[in-house]
């Protein structure tokens, strides 16, 4: 069985940190649907399609011979030689860029390109000092981005190292062993069972009721049965070959052995991967919100920049200078730091979560973590310890029975499909006491594998050439459906209504003790039949039950209380029965506001189900389809839904949720469908993840609010200055330096503290709130800009073109320091510096950039930046402006919180 957090073909793990734009969430739909067109239009290259058809139509023996393999697999040494020749079984991904390409990507921003243009103009006009200064600014800007993105790449690599990918491989003369999926080569023989991801394109050698979900390839929702026979040579489409299984699909039920025929880029998936990577995928709510902010500022820029250009060109007459000034305004309005801030904040959150034993596979899932207000979880392993022990083995009438334990052991021992925790508990119980040697007395004939429609499985055994015995084990209701008799004191009795009622009472008593009851039934057959199917599960005799105990976790009650305090409603969605579910919920302190069974969901419309979800928080006896429908209905009702599960039956719900959460020990298909992997299956870990998600989202929102409101205010000031002043209020170089210093200060935001009240409730993206915030806070900076204009014009008499350097220096410093100050006002809903303190890094960065601004105007290098020292009379005014700005911004914040609240 493959053991992986995520199949390597779906991982594309490094991509989410490499992109300087915002990561695109992996859209869970058919790959071919993503690419568009019909299967024939999207056919793989002819040589690959021909290779698949040749493997499908050849006999097993001929194919194995051509691959220099056998039904026992490749020798280890030969596999190593082939691996060196063909390379690892990996799809070419978007790995980290070479350093020189990354450096180029960090350089080609509007900010750095415009600075380079200014440096070139300075050099052409002979101003070497300005050329050196501006060139140094470009080097500093690019270096900061380069270092930050390299750190993000390293964080991705460290997280990727936590993801393991394994498959069960056969070797001649050796027991089956787990091997890294990337080491598979053509000719390897792999064992497949329910829950496994298909690790490569394979030809089936042996199969038993094998059903494979190919929706990832074809978009078809129903599983497809696969066989070991030779395929029809007339089939043209590789997806129609019923003896080929494709990399990236998964086993729904049944078992098989298969030989690998194509790996990595030579697989069907590999042939489509490049086109898949380039396909457009829809954005998540968070990405769409961030893009809304970016496009709002860009549209603002497209309107304001031409207007500023025309106003300054007409009023000042210097069109070159007006053009450079307008370009500088464009750069100031461009949220060039937004991708880096978002990526850095998400990456820091992911690394932080990794230290809490939470592996983030999709970076954007962190934001959904913080926004989640409903958590749907299975019962087993989350509310309980996931340490299932066999507590009882009784006959149908509740008396301890050695025969029932023996039958259950045979069923668990001989089945080759997915061995769940119940099977493991039976095997461990028998092996611990060494009191049964039944395995040596029986030989296996056949089996009917487990699936989630029947919820039972059967093995057929024979004892010393006697009659065949079909042993069926599964959910009580499903086994009872195919039973016609019950054994009592060695006699088989018909299942009359009275006996059924007594059986129901006995099993219900066991359930109310918190025990999970699994029924065991048998049927004897003649030895003539060698192949068995689901149809043979009929006319069975109920022998008794094996009952299991999975104790509640000691930490569950505390974790549930923490999630409740965080505003997250926990709902239990389980396939277990009502009585066990009630007992576990009672033991962990989860109040049951209403319990609904799966059968009742069948008759409910979507509207009625939506109403039921408002009055019920526990759902039992659910199928996988029920779980998926409940999750979708919760989302349709406006909730941000997380789903936590680890079984095959949880995969549809994991895909349907806003955030899919699985665990390290989950089956492959569950981990493939999840966005987040918990290395520790605990709600306590989940509570920590929710807090970190909210912390990450809050810090990203700080930058977005600051950028939007600051840019809006600056543009208003520039428009007034362009009309009223006979010279530019600031030179293009000044605007760019100010913008650079402000951007550098924002690097501390991902490391900032977040107030407890911002972590108390789910946080969701609200673009309308952002627009409102911008309109309220933006004009505040314009008020003080205009006050500064007035003081400089009349107070310092900087009202002639020959005095413009003094004017520009004065506004440069006011603009820079007020921007640094407002960072501390907007970062918290509390009183800054008194009730809430910024992180050391943010304090350091804003303080350092403020000091640099003072040095630029008052230091010896002022003339190099076309600035001048400001007179002593300026600084009392500067202090008054900063104090008044702080008070007015705080007053506006208080008003805003009372009227609109605070995100």
C-alpha positions, -999 to +999 in steps of 0.1 A: +000+000+000+013+034-008+020+056+022+021+093+013+010+126+024+002+134-011+009+117-043+039+135-059+020+142-091-006+163-072+019+178-048+036+205-069+046+215-034+074+240-041+052+260-065+033+278-038+064+296-025+082+301-058+055+323-073+060+360-067+024+364-076-002+349-053-003+311-053-031+295-072-051+270-052-051+235-066-085+232-082-099+198-075-115+187-108-106+166-137-073+173-153-087+169-187-116+191-179-091+217-168-073+214-201-105+216-221-116+196-252-125+159-256-103+130-246-093+124-282-084+161-287-062+159-256-046+126-265-011+119-252+018+119-277+015+090-302+045+071-289+032+071-253-003+061-263+011+033-284+032+021-255+002+019-233-019+001-259+010-024-265+012-030-227-025-035-225-028-059-255+002-080-247-001-111-226+012-107-190+040-131-197+052-113-228+050-079-211+070-091-181+096-107-204+099-074-223+104-055-191+129-082-178+107-088-149+085-115-134+053-118-113+076-116-082+090-083-094+125-070-104+156-079-084+167-050-063+200-045-081+184-045-115+158-019-103+187+003-091+203+001-125+171+009-143+165+039-120+199+053-129+190+050-166+154+063-166+155+087-137+131+091-107+094+085-109+085+122-107+066+147-128+086+177-137+075+204-114+080+241-109+111+238-088+130+267-074+144+291-100+181+293-105+195+321-084+202+343-115+166+339-127+153+346-093+175+377-091+161+389-125+125+383-113+132+404-081+146+432-103+119+435-129+094+454-108+080+488-117+098+504-087+133+491-097+128+497-134+119+533-129+148+538-105+171+524-132+156+548-157+163+577-133+199+565-128+204+563-166+191+598-170+214+610-142+244+593-158+235+608-193+233+643-177+266+638-159+253+636-124+275+607-112+267+612-075+229+608-082+237+578-104+256+561-076+229+569-050+200+557-072+220+526-082+226+518-045+188+521-039+182+496-067+207+472-053+192+475-018+156+469-031+165+439-052+187+424-025+159+426+001+135+408-022+160+382-033+170+373+003+133+371+014+123+349-015+153+326-010+143+322+026+108+313+014+122+286-009+142+271+019+111+270+041+092+252+013+120+226+010+120+220+047+082+214+047+085+192+016+110+170+035+081+161+059+061+146+030+068+109+024+057+089-006+057+051-004+044+021-024+044-016-017+068-034-041+075-071-047+110-084-049+120-120-058+127-140-027+118-112-003+086-102+015+067-072+001+083-040+012+075-003+011+096+017-013+097+054-021+074+061-050+101+082-067+123+050-069+097+030-089+109+019-124+093+001-153+091-036-145+085-031-108+055-051-095+034-033-069+005-044-047-026-023-047-055-022-023-084+001-013-072+037-004-040+035-025-029+061-050-017+045-082+020+054-082+027+050-120+010+038-151+006+000-145-007-030-163-029-052-141-015-087-135-040-100-110-072-083-097-100-091-073-131-068-076-108-039-084-125-005-088-105+026-095-116+062-093-104+079-125-122+112-121-089+130-117-082+119-153-116+117-170-140+137-148-163+107-145-177+104-110-182+066-109-153+042-102-142+020-131-136-017-127-103-030-139-094-065-149-063-086-155-072-098-190-057-086-223-074-055-237-092-051-270-066-041-296-092-019-314-094+006-285-079+039-295-082+060-263-058+049-236-084+058-209-107+031-222-081+003-215-096-017-187-064-034-177-043-002-173-044+019-142-030+055-144-007+074-122-026+098-100-059+078-098-068+058-067-082+024-057-117+026-043-121-011-035-106-045-042-070-056-046-045-062-074-009-067-083+003-047-113+035-042-132+048-006-138+050+002-175+056+040-175+069+064-148+074+101-144+072+122-175+066+091-197+033+084-179-001+096-192-002+121-164+033+133-173+023+139-209-004+162-197+015+179-168+030+207-187-004+218-201-020+212-167+006+235-151-002+263-176-040+259-173-058+288-156-074+278-123-100+297-103-089+318-074-098+313-038-118+339-019-087+353-003-068+355-036-097+372-052-098+397-024-061+405-026-064+409-063-093+433-058-071+455-037-043+454-063-066+462-092-083+489-072-049+506-068-040+500-104-072+514-117-067+544-094-032+547-109-045+547-145-068+575-137-046+596-115-012+593-132-023+609-165-041+636-146-010+644-125+011+644-157-011+668-175-015+691-145+022+694-139+031+696-175+006+724-181+014+744-150+052+739-148+060+736-185+086+709-180+071+678-196+100+655-190+100+663-153+063+660-152+065+626-169+091+613-144+070+627-115+039+609-129+058+577-132+070+580-096+034+585-085+025+553-105+053+534-087+040+548-053+005+535-061+017+501-073+015+476-045+048+461-055+055+447-020+021+430-018+032+397-033+063+395-011+044+405+021+016+379+014+041+352+005+064+359+034+035+360+059+021+328+046+055+311+046+062+323+081+028+309+092+035+276+074+069+272+091+053+281+125+026+255+120+052+229+110+068+234+144+033+226+159+032+193+139+010+208+112+022+205+076+006+230+052+004+217+016-015+247+002-003+280+016-036+297+010-052+271+033-037+291+062-061+319+055-090+295+054-078+281+087-082+315+102-116+320+085-130+286+095-161+288+116-174+252+113-152+221+118-167+188+107-148+159+121-151+122+122-153+106+156-125+080+155-091+093+163-101+129+168-126+127+197-112+093+206-076+079+210-076+059+177-062+030+198-089+005+191-089-026+214-110-058+211-132-057+242-157-085+236-162-115+214-196-130+219-222-152+202-254-136+189-269-138+224-241-119+242-222-149+257-184-149+252-175-172+223-141-185+213-156-196+179-166-161+170-131-148+178-116-176+156-139-167+127-131-130+130-094-138+131-096-158+099-114-130+082-089-104+092-059-127+086-067-137+051-081-105+037-057-087+014-075-054+011-074-024+034-067-037+069-084-011+092-079-006+129-105-032+137-087-059+118-054-049+135-071-051+169-084-087+162-050-099+149-031-083+179-056-098+204-051-133+190-013-130+185-009-116+220-024-146+237-010-172+213-041-193+220-053-198+185-035-216+156-063-214+132-042-199+103-023-232+099-055-252+098-071-234+070-062-224+034-076-194+016-098-199-015-110-165-024-122-132-010-149-106-016-132-072-008-147-045+014-164-015-001-184+014+014-216+005-002-218-030+014-197-021+045-187-057+048-161-081+034-158-119+031-131-144+029-136-180+017-114-207+034-112-245+034-101-267+063-083-300+053-101-304+020-136-301+036-164-278+024-157-241+017-166-217+044-175-180+036-168-158+066-184-124+064-175-096+088-188-060+087-213-034+100-241-051+119-270-038+098-253-047+065-244-082+077-279-087+090-293-078+055-278-110+041-284-133+071-314-157+072-304-177+103-287-173+136-267-199+155-277-208+191-260-236+210-248-252+178-282-250+161-291-227+132-324-210+138-345-188+114-342-151+120-378-144+132-389-109+142-387-118+179-351-130+175-342-099+155-356-078+183-335-096+209-304-093+188-311-055+184-314-052+222-282-071+228-262-050+204-277-018+215-266-025+251-231-030+238-233+003+218-245+022+249-213+010+267-194+028+240-185-003+221-184-005+183-201-038+172-191-057+142-211-088+131-196-121+121-216-146+098-208-177+078-221-199+050-208-233+040-204-241+003-193-271-018-157-272-029-166-270-066-169-232-066-136-215-069-146-179-077-168-158-054-185-125-057-209-102-038-238-123-050-225-152-028-231-131+003-266-144+009-284-168+032-257-164+058-259-175+094-252-149+121-226-163+145-220-134+169-201-101+173-167-087+180-170-054+200-143-028+201-134+001+225-118+033+214-116+055+245-120+092+244-089+113+245-082+131+277-074+163+259-105+163+237-128+182+262-102+210+266-097+212+228-134+214+221-137+242+247-108+261+230-124+258+196-157+270+210-139+300+225-124+307+191-158+308+175-155+274+157-185+251+159-176+215+160-199+191+142-195+153+142-200+135+110-195+097+115-203+065+098-207+049+133-241+042+148-262+065+170-255+049+204-217+047+201-217+083+189-239+095+217-217+078+243-185+093+229-199+128+226-211+125+262-177+114+274-159+142+258-183+169+268-197+177+234-234+187+238-257+171+213-281+198+201-296+173+177-286+140+161-296+130+126-290+096+109-279+092+074-311+075+062-330+106+072-309+127+049-321+108+019-356+124+021-345+160+028-343+186+001-313+210+001-334+237+018-346+213+044-311+200+050-299+236+055-325+240+082-315+207+098-279+219+100-290+248+121-306+226+147-283+195+146-246+191+153-241+154+152-248+131+122-243+094+124-246+063+101-233+084+072-221+073+038-193+092+020-219+109-002-238+120+029-206+136+044-199+154+011-235+167+008-234+181+044-202+199+038-214+214+006-247+225+022-228+242+050-207+261+025-238+271+006-252+285+038-222+309+041-200+290+064-162+285+060-160+248+065-131+226+076-134+188+074-110+165+092-109+129+082-085+100+074-105+073+057-114+065+021-149+075+030-138+110+040-121+119+006-152+134-010-159+156+020-123+166+022-124+178-014-157+196-009-146+216+022-129+250+022-101+234+040-094+197+040-075+184+070-060+149+072-034+131+093-001+114+087-016+080+092-045+085+068-050+065+036-034+080+005-066+093-011-075+112+020-041+128+022-042+136-015-075+154-010-063+174+020-048+209+022-033+204+056-017+173+072-016+169+110+014+149+122-005+145+154-042+136+152-055+159+178-080+187+181-055+205+203-031+208+174-060+220+153-068+248+178-032+259+176-035+259+138-066+280+138-049+306+160-019+307+137-041+310+106-058+340+122-025+356+132-012+352+096-044+367+081-044+396+105-008+406+096-015+404+059-046+426+064-025+452+082-003+458+051-033+459+028-051+484+049-019+506+052-012+505+015-047+513+004-053+541+028-018+557+025-019+557-013-054+572-014-043+601+009-011+607-010-028+610-044-053+636-030-023+656-017-005+654-050-035+666-070-038+697-048-001+704-050+000+699-087-025+727-092-014+751-064+024+750-065+047+765-092+071+736-087+068+699-080+060+692-043+086+664-044+110+652-071+106+618-086+137+606-067+122+618-034+090+599-040+109+567-049+132+570-018+102+576+004+084+546-012+115+524-007+119+533+029+083+527+036+083+493+018+114+482+038+097+491+070+068+468+061+091+437+061+085+436+098+047+431+095+048+393+091+066+392+124+042+415+143+022+407+173-016+403+170-040+414+197-059+385+214-093+399+204-083+396+167-077+359+173-110+353+192-133+350+162-130+337+126-117+363+102-130+365+067-121+386+037-143+417+034-134+439+004-162+463+012-147+470+046-113+478+030-129+504+007-146+519+036-114+519+056-095+536+028-121+564+025-120+571+062-083+570+069-068+582+036-080+618+039-064+621+073-029+621+058-041+647+032-052+670+060-017+671+074+000+672+040-020+704+033-011+717+067+026+711+059+022+728+025+008+759+043+036+759+069+063+755+043+048+781+020+040+808+045+059+798+076+093+790+060+087+812+029+095+782+006+072+797-020+095+803-050+111+779-074+146+786-060+132+775-026+116+743-038+144+721-023+134+733+012+097+727+004+104+693-010+126+683+020+100+694+045+072+674+028+095+644+023+101+641+060+066+647+071+052+622+046+078+596+056+074+599+094+036+601+093+036+569+072+058+552+098+036+564+126+003+553+111+017+517+109+015+516+147-020+531+148-035+508+122-018+476+134-041+474+165-076+484+176-060+493+209-041+524+220-007+521+203+025+521+223+004+519+255-021+490+253-006+472+224+031+469+215+044+461+180+070+433+176+106+441+181+113+437+144+085+461+133+095+487+159+131+484+148+123+486+111+100+517+114+124+534+138+154+527+116+136+540+084+126+571+103+162+577+114+174+572+078+149+598+066+162+623+091+198+616+081+189+620+044+176+655+050+200+667+077+232+647+069+261+655+046+245+634+018+214+656+015+225+673-016+232+640-034+195+633-030+186+669-039+174+676-004+185+702+021+189+706+058+157+719+075+158+749+099+153+745+136+119+762+133+107+732+113+110+706+140+085+720+166+060+720+137+071+684+128+065+673+164+031+690+165+021+674+132+031+639+144+013+643+177-019+657+160-017+630+134-015+603+161-045+617+180-067+623+149-059+588+135-066+572+169-099+592+171-109+581+137-101+545+146-122+547+177-151+561+157-146+535+130-146+506+155-178+518+171-196+521+138-182+493+117-161+470+139-125+461+133-109+433+114 
